[in-house]
């Protein structure tokens, strides 16, 4: 599934995240990748020292790894209420996900629709 942000969406995220320089770096890369979150995720992962596979769906698999955290009530509510900065900050505080990738994962979950994104997790319960 290609997840593409429009220039308007990028601009909206840029306004919301203006106080977070690392998030703005992620948005710059998304913009350079013509809004394609998959391409941006691979580029950012390399920049932060990870070695992503270049197969399709890397952002999807990364987001799935963070699904249990993103779908917890607190973060889910933040995404429903469009508080992306709060969500990203919470992911970064785990110390396991750099700002740039936390930004992409949060945008991916928000763009997918948090209820749809969390549905597979809920079906397992």
Secondary structure, DSSP 8 states (H G I E B T S, - for coil): ---B--HHHHHHHHHHTTT-HHHHHHHHHHHHTTTBHHHHHHHHHHHTT-----STTHHHHHHHHTHHHHTSHHHHHHHHTT-HHHHHHHHHTTSSS-HHHHHHHHHHHHHH-HHHHHHHHHHH-
